[in-house]
Amino acid sequence: MASDNYYDPKDLRKFGKITEWSEELGEKFFEYYGKVFEEGALTAREKALIALAVAHTEQCPYCIDAYTKDSLQRGVTKEEMMEAVHVGAAIKSGATLVHGVMMMNKVNKLDG
């Protein structure tokens, strides 16, 4: 049966199955992924909040679902989550706009 949405929330639970078609690479990814989210210089709470902001800039609905839940479970407030999303949006828009310099350089070169 087809999903009503292109992104089916149930597919997030299937993420672990990516190892089925490439076991070695899938296992290496999950090993790396697990290590990244271990406590280190950053707390698990801080990492969840960073992941949530990145999930938004990458526009990954599965990641947004997962890290919204994870952030809430780690005591992140809705205000902190929204502020993190705005930080991500500011960086993403700034990165887009700064590339305008490349366009300006090209125009100046072609006009020159």
C-alpha positions in Angstrom: 0.0 0.0 0.0 1.4 3.4 -1.0 2.0 6.0 1.7 0.1 9.3 1.8 3.4 11.1 2.2 6.6 10.8 0.3 8.4 10.5 3.6 6.7 7.8 5.5 7.5 8.1 9.3 7.5 4.3 9.6 10.6 4.3 7.3 12.7 5.8 10.1 12.4 2.5 12.0 13.9 0.8 9.0 17.1 2.8 9.0 19.1 0.0 10.5 18.3 -2.1 7.4 20.7 -0.1 5.3 23.3 -2.7 6.3 21.4 -5.4 4.3 22.7 -4.4 0.9 26.2 -3.3 2.1 26.8 -4.9 5.5 30.4 -3.8 6.0 29.8 -0.1 5.1 26.5 0.0 7.0 28.1 -1.4 10.1 31.0 1.0 9.9 28.6 3.9 9.5 26.6 2.8 12.6 29.8 2.3 14.6 30.9 5.9 13.6 27.4 7.3 14.3 27.3 5.8 17.7 30.8 7.1 18.6 29.9 10.6 17.4 26.9 10.7 19.8 28.8 9.4 22.9 29.5 11.9 25.7 32.7 13.8 25.0 33.7 17.4 25.0 30.0 18.0 24.3 27.2 16.5 26.3 24.6 14.2 24.7 22.1 17.0 25.3 24.2 19.5 23.3 24.8 17.0 20.6 21.0 16.4 20.3 20.4 20.1 19.9 23.1 20.4 17.3 21.7 17.4 15.4 18.3 19.0 15.5 19.5 22.3 14.0 21.5 20.4 11.3 18.4 18.2 10.6 16.6 21.4 9.7 19.3 22.8 7.5 19.5 19.5 5.7 15.7 19.3 5.6 15.6 15.7 6.7 12.2 14.9 8.1 13.3 11.6 9.6 16.2 13.4 11.4 13.8 16.2 12.6 11.5 13.6 14.1 14.3 11.7 15.7 16.2 14.6 17.2 13.1 16.5 18.3 12.2 13.5 20.3 15.8 13.0 21.5 16.1 16.6 22.5 12.9 16.6 24.5 14.0 13.4 26.3 17.3 15.1 27.2 15.5 18.1 28.7 15.9 20.6 25.8 13.1 23.2 25.9 10.9 24.1 22.9 12.4 27.6 23.1 16.0 26.2 22.9 15.0 24.0 20.0 13.5 26.9 18.1 16.5 29.0 18.8 18.8 26.3 17.5 16.7 26.0 14.3 17.1 29.8 13.8 20.8 29.5 14.3 20.9 26.8 11.6 18.7 28.9 9.3 21.0 32.0 9.8 24.1 30.0 9.0 22.4 28.4 5.9 21.1 31.8 4.6 24.5 33.5 5.3 26.3 30.7 3.4 23.9 31.1 0.5 24.4 34.9 0.4 28.2 34.9 0.8 28.3 32.8 -2.4 26.9 35.9 -4.1 30.4 37.2 -4.0 31.3 34.5 -6.5 28.5 35.7 -8.8 29.7 39.3 -8.4 33.3 38.2 -9.2 32.1 36.4 -12.3 30.0 39.4 -13.5 33.0 41.8 -12.9 35.3 39.4 -14.9 32.8 39.2 -17.8 32.3 42.9 -17.8 36.0 43.6 -17.5 
